[in-house]
Amino acid sequence: MHPRVLPYHTPQSVCAGVSGMPAREMSDAEIELHIQSLGRLMVKAMAEENRQEALHWRQAETLAISQRSPVQQARQAKTVKKITVESGFPWIFS
């Protein structure tokens, strides 16, 4: 595995670029869980009609996604392709 360092995020820290908490190394599995949790926080903020907070969580999620290892990126691309083909949209990859 290729560990990366990601800061812990709060809506306020994403735009400021400073979380106030120390960064630590995260495994591939932890990165995926982190991305999922950020997505849930974004959806929650949207459900509460808090657009600003939802945008902050989306930025944090985008940052976390960018920190995926090459192995994770390849796995994600393969999964997306498989789901797309199984859903009847193989022309996307033609």
Secondary structure per residue as TSV (DSSP state, phi and psi in degrees):
chain	resnum	aa	ss	phi	psi
A	1	M	-	360.0	154.2
A	2	H	-	-114.0	94.6
A	3	P	-	-70.4	141.7
A	4	R	E	-119.4	165.0
A	5	V	E	-110.1	123.7
A	6	L	E	-126.9	141.8
A	7	P	-	-75.8	156.0
A	8	Y	-	-75.4	141.9
A	9	H	-	-113.7	143.5
A	10	T	-	-127.1	159.6
A	11	P	H	-55.8	-37.1
A	12	Q	H	-71.0	-31.5
A	13	S	H	-79.2	-23.3
A	14	V	H	-63.6	-49.3
A	15	C	H	-72.2	-35.7
A	16	A	H	-73.3	-23.0
A	17	G	T	79.9	7.5
A	18	V	-	-132.3	126.8
A	19	S	-	-93.7	-20.0
A	20	G	S	81.3	-5.3
A	21	M	S	-121.5	151.9
A	22	P	-	-68.4	147.0
A	23	A	-	-81.2	157.6
A	24	R	E	-147.0	161.1
A	25	E	E	-70.3	143.0
A	26	M	E	-127.7	139.7
A	27	S	-	-77.1	170.9
A	28	D	H	-56.8	-45.3
A	29	A	H	-62.7	-41.1
A	30	E	H	-66.1	-38.3
A	31	I	H	-60.2	-45.5
A	32	E	H	-63.4	-42.2
A	33	L	H	-63.7	-39.1
A	34	H	H	-63.2	-44.7
A	35	I	H	-61.0	-44.5
A	36	Q	H	-62.2	-42.9
A	37	S	H	-67.0	-37.8
A	38	L	H	-64.7	-38.6
A	39	G	H	-62.6	-41.9
A	40	R	H	-64.0	-39.5
A	41	L	H	-65.0	-37.1
A	42	M	H	-64.5	-46.7
A	43	V	H	-62.1	-41.0
A	44	K	H	-60.9	-45.6
A	45	A	H	-63.6	-38.0
A	46	M	H	-65.3	-41.6
A	47	A	H	-62.7	-30.7
A	48	E	T	-86.5	4.5
A	49	E	T	58.9	34.3
A	50	N	-	-103.7	82.6
A	51	R	H	-60.7	-42.0
A	52	Q	H	-61.9	-46.1
A	53	E	H	-65.9	-39.7
A	54	A	H	-59.8	-41.8
A	55	L	H	-64.1	-38.6
A	56	H	H	-62.5	-46.1
A	57	W	H	-65.1	-34.9
A	58	R	H	-64.9	-40.2
A	59	Q	H	-63.2	-41.2
A	60	A	H	-64.8	-40.2
A	61	E	H	-64.3	-42.7
A	62	T	H	-60.7	-42.1
A	63	L	H	-61.8	-45.9
A	64	A	H	-63.2	-40.8
A	65	I	H	-61.6	-38.7
A	66	S	H	-67.2	-15.5
A	67	Q	T	-94.8	6.3
A	68	R	-	-63.0	145.8
A	69	S	-	-72.2	162.4
A	70	P	H	-56.1	-36.0
A	71	V	H	-64.4	-44.5
A	72	Q	H	-63.4	-41.5
A	73	Q	H	-62.2	-43.1
A	74	A	H	-64.8	-42.7
A	75	R	H	-62.4	-42.9
A	76	Q	H	-63.9	-44.3
A	77	A	H	-62.5	-41.0
A	78	K	H	-64.9	-41.8
A	79	T	H	-64.2	-45.3
A	80	V	H	-62.0	-43.7
A	81	K	H	-62.5	-44.5
A	82	K	H	-61.7	-47.3
A	83	I	H	-63.2	-42.2
A	84	T	H	-63.6	-45.5
A	85	V	H	-65.6	-44.2
A	86	E	H	-65.2	-25.5
A	87	S	T	-84.2	-2.8
A	88	G	T	92.1	22.0
A	89	F	-	-120.9	48.6
A	90	P	G	-67.1	-19.7
A	91	W	G	-63.4	-19.5
A	92	I	G	-62.0	-33.0
A	93	F	G	-103.1	14.3
A	94	S	-	-76.7	360.0
